[in-house]
Amino acid sequence: MKTEKGKNPLDSDVIVIGAGGSGLAAAVEASEKGARVIVIEKQRTSGGATPFAEGIVAAESPTQKRMNIEVTRDQLFKNHMDYTQWTLNARLVRALIDKSGETVDWLEKKGLSFTIRGLYGPLPTGKTDPPVVTMRPVFHIPPNWGSGIIKTLLKSCRELGVQISYQTKAEKLLIDKKGAITGLLVSKDGAPQTLHTKNVIIATGGYSSNKEMMRQYCPQYDVSNIDKLNVRKTHPGDRIRWVGQMHNGDGIRMAFDIGAASDGLGILLMNGPNFVAGNHAWMLAMRPAAIRVNREGERFAAENLGPFVSDNATLRQPGQVMFSIFDDELKQNIIKNGFGLISGGKYRHEASGIEQDLEEAVARGSCCISDSWAEIAEWIGATPEKLDAAIKQYNDFCKKGHDDLFAKDVSFLKAIKTPPFYACRSYPGFLVTIGGIKINERMEVLNQDNAPIPGLYAAGITAGGWSGSTYNIGLPGAGCGFPIYGGRIAGGNAADRSLNS
Ligand SMILES: Cc1cc2nc3c(=O)[nH]c(=O)nc-3n(C[C@H](O)[C@H](O)[C@H](O)COP(=O)(O)OP(=O)(O)OC[C@H]3O[C@@H](n4cnc5c(N)ncnc54)[C@H](O)[C@@H]3O)c2cc1C
């Protein structure tokens, strides 16, 4: 691999660590500005977690203009800062949002197209839509979701001559006596190599696969849930597995090793409840008309909460376990009428797999079906008296037309009375971790004195300060969009630095 003494063909003006959404966006932007760019990727392929994302949040985009949708950057900014009670780095949030519509334009000019929809289906058309889709129309969906974005960025990399060195793992950042970046230690084919550069962009994703970091930074989450949910061929439980060993917190560790400060560690992009079962059984169990009880047999939240917040309630329960309980009438109703609009229409009116999924869930021990409440209580681990009381109280609320406990939306109040009864065990799940490295609005990594570490940038979920503790449903696609916008900003600034030094 070595060429002349001390030189490595991977030496470059800018080195990007990680070929996911933020890393590739950084590489393309830096290269377009004229810098020589190399991307280091430890996997065999590019993309990271980005292909799993459905779309990106944006305001004042050309897509919105074409669709006569008016959402301003100010509106998005205020929404996010108010939602997070100004706990974030406001300048950073502003910079990311300001880059959003412009990046949609940038990607469209590279051949990608977008459409806009609500989080769970087409844009709301009237007041009768459920409250969960009342957010502003900002969710930009490309064909093939995040894969479409990655494909577009890879095409640009090829055209610009950006080299991606696969199966190359970044190990250590190298600095001079003043703390400025001088290079990067990597391992390739088991051999260590030193790459020389004055500008490194860390875009290595989160740390969800690093149980030690999970325990340290996310004590609110019982890490053993990850193992309970790792069952192949199930949709929700596989999510953490999908990210797999990609997200080991490497970038965060490397930055901390040279004195970077931390920001926003401990944030999980929650997306449960995760029920170890096929999709259709999962969707049935998550119906808001079912009730959710803890292992003591007590309801603990309104069941029509959105996906990002409902797990917060489950995290507070003993053992962080939740049981969804419903009756045969609900099941038959769904089999007959379908699920309605879910996940962009993908599973619309399709419930044919329910019976088979439930059978498999029973075989896996994650579901109990019985005519007897006592048997269900025993399976849950609750006393029959407590579960009976919970069911009776809930059925009384249904009769009365008001949930006196949690004010659940009245349209979902349906008595649970037709046997057999079903109990499905689920755990809180999450997609990725967010946060870690402290950056400013230029994506420069900051040290303990709040000063930039010369030549070091970070973007994506490896960096913090842009997401609150609970994902903001008003900004669907921020989890994927903000990394891409931050990547572009980091790439542009790193390129400027390299060209001006
Ligand atoms: C199932 C799923 C669904 C999702 N859905 C959505 C959604 O609908 N909307 C949304 O906004 N967000 C969604 N997200 C979250 C979103 O995908 C991520 O937040 C986003 O893709 C993160 O981008 P990133 O560039 O920071 O990291 P990634 O895209 O994961 O890139 C990180 C890259 O760094 C590489 N790397 C790590 N360590 C090293 C190292 N030491 N050396 C070299 N390379 C390294 C990794 O292999 C990886 O390729 C979803 C996530 C998942 C898992």
PDBQT file of the ligand as one rigid body, heavy atoms in Angstrom, charges set to zero:
ROOT
HETATM    1  C1  LIG A 601     -34.426   0.841  10.878  1.00  0.00    +0.000 C 
HETATM    2  C2  LIG A 601     -34.152   2.327  10.902  1.00  0.00    +0.000 A 
HETATM    3  C3  LIG A 601     -35.110   3.201  10.420  1.00  0.00    +0.000 A 
HETATM    4  C4  LIG A 601     -34.867   4.577  10.436  1.00  0.00    +0.000 A 
HETATM    5  N1  LIG A 601     -35.830   5.421   9.945  1.00  0.00    +0.000 NA
HETATM    6  C5  LIG A 601     -35.601   6.745   9.951  1.00  0.00    +0.000 A 
HETATM    7  C6  LIG A 601     -36.530   7.643   9.351  1.00  0.00    +0.000 A 
HETATM    8  O1  LIG A 601     -37.538   7.248   8.781  1.00  0.00    +0.000 OA
HETATM    9  N2  LIG A 601     -36.270   8.982   9.411  1.00  0.00    +0.000 N 
HETATM   10  C7  LIG A 601     -35.123   9.463   9.982  1.00  0.00    +0.000 A 
HETATM   11  O2  LIG A 601     -34.934  10.662  10.001  1.00  0.00    +0.000 OA
HETATM   12  N3  LIG A 601     -34.204   8.643  10.520  1.00  0.00    +0.000 NA
HETATM   13  C8  LIG A 601     -34.414   7.295  10.513  1.00  0.00    +0.000 A 
HETATM   14  N4  LIG A 601     -33.478   6.464  11.048  1.00  0.00    +0.000 N 
HETATM   15  C9  LIG A 601     -32.255   7.050  11.614  1.00  0.00    +0.000 C 
HETATM   16  C10 LIG A 601     -31.259   7.426  10.514  1.00  0.00    +0.000 C 
HETATM   17  O3  LIG A 601     -31.157   6.345   9.608  1.00  0.00    +0.000 OA
HETATM   18  C11 LIG A 601     -29.893   7.721  11.107  1.00  0.00    +0.000 C 
HETATM   19  O4  LIG A 601     -30.021   8.678  12.129  1.00  0.00    +0.000 OA
HETATM   20  C12 LIG A 601     -28.908   8.277  10.072  1.00  0.00    +0.000 C 
HETATM   21  O5  LIG A 601     -28.881   7.448   8.938  1.00  0.00    +0.000 OA
HETATM   22  C13 LIG A 601     -27.516   8.403  10.655  1.00  0.00    +0.000 C 
HETATM   23  O6  LIG A 601     -26.623   8.845   9.658  1.00  0.00    +0.000 OA
HETATM   24  P1  LIG A 601     -25.071   8.945   9.991  1.00  0.00    +0.000 P 
HETATM   25  O7  LIG A 601     -24.395   9.427   8.771  1.00  0.00    +0.000 OA
HETATM   26  O8  LIG A 601     -24.865   9.702  11.237  1.00  0.00    +0.000 OA
HETATM   27  O9  LIG A 601     -24.628   7.433  10.304  1.00  0.00    +0.000 OA
HETATM   28  P2  LIG A 601     -24.576   6.187   9.303  1.00  0.00    +0.000 P 
HETATM   29  O10 LIG A 601     -25.374   6.442   8.086  1.00  0.00    +0.000 OA
HETATM   30  O11 LIG A 601     -24.913   4.971  10.083  1.00  0.00    +0.000 OA
HETATM   31  O12 LIG A 601     -23.047   6.121   8.865  1.00  0.00    +0.000 OA
HETATM   32  C14 LIG A 601     -22.032   5.750   9.754  1.00  0.00    +0.000 C 
HETATM   33  C15 LIG A 601     -20.954   5.007   8.971  1.00  0.00    +0.000 C 
HETATM   34  O13 LIG A 601     -19.724   5.025   9.688  1.00  0.00    +0.000 OA
HETATM   35  C16 LIG A 601     -19.089   3.770   9.539  1.00  0.00    +0.000 C 
HETATM   36  N5  LIG A 601     -18.113   3.600  10.623  1.00  0.00    +0.000 N 
HETATM   37  C17 LIG A 601     -18.364   3.492  11.943  1.00  0.00    +0.000 A 
HETATM   38  N6  LIG A 601     -17.219   3.379  12.630  1.00  0.00    +0.000 NA
HETATM   39  C18 LIG A 601     -16.213   3.423  11.717  1.00  0.00    +0.000 A 
HETATM   40  C19 LIG A 601     -14.789   3.339  11.817  1.00  0.00    +0.000 A 
HETATM   41  N7  LIG A 601     -14.147   3.181  12.991  1.00  0.00    +0.000 N 
HETATM   42  N8  LIG A 601     -14.055   3.413  10.682  1.00  0.00    +0.000 NA
HETATM   43  C20 LIG A 601     -14.650   3.555   9.457  1.00  0.00    +0.000 A 
HETATM   44  N9  LIG A 601     -16.002   3.619   9.316  1.00  0.00    +0.000 NA
HETATM   45  C21 LIG A 601     -16.769   3.563  10.441  1.00  0.00    +0.000 A 
HETATM   46  C22 LIG A 601     -20.255   2.795   9.601  1.00  0.00    +0.000 C 
HETATM   47  O14 LIG A 601     -19.906   1.527   9.101  1.00  0.00    +0.000 OA
HETATM   48  C23 LIG A 601     -21.306   3.527   8.760  1.00  0.00    +0.000 C 
HETATM   49  O15 LIG A 601     -21.192   3.190   7.396  1.00  0.00    +0.000 OA
HETATM   50  C24 LIG A 601     -33.661   5.083  10.994  1.00  0.00    +0.000 A 
HETATM   51  C25 LIG A 601     -32.698   4.201  11.475  1.00  0.00    +0.000 A 
HETATM   52  C26 LIG A 601     -32.929   2.832  11.429  1.00  0.00    +0.000 A 
HETATM   53  C27 LIG A 601     -31.867   1.903  11.935  1.00  0.00    +0.000 C 
ENDROOT
TORSDOF 0
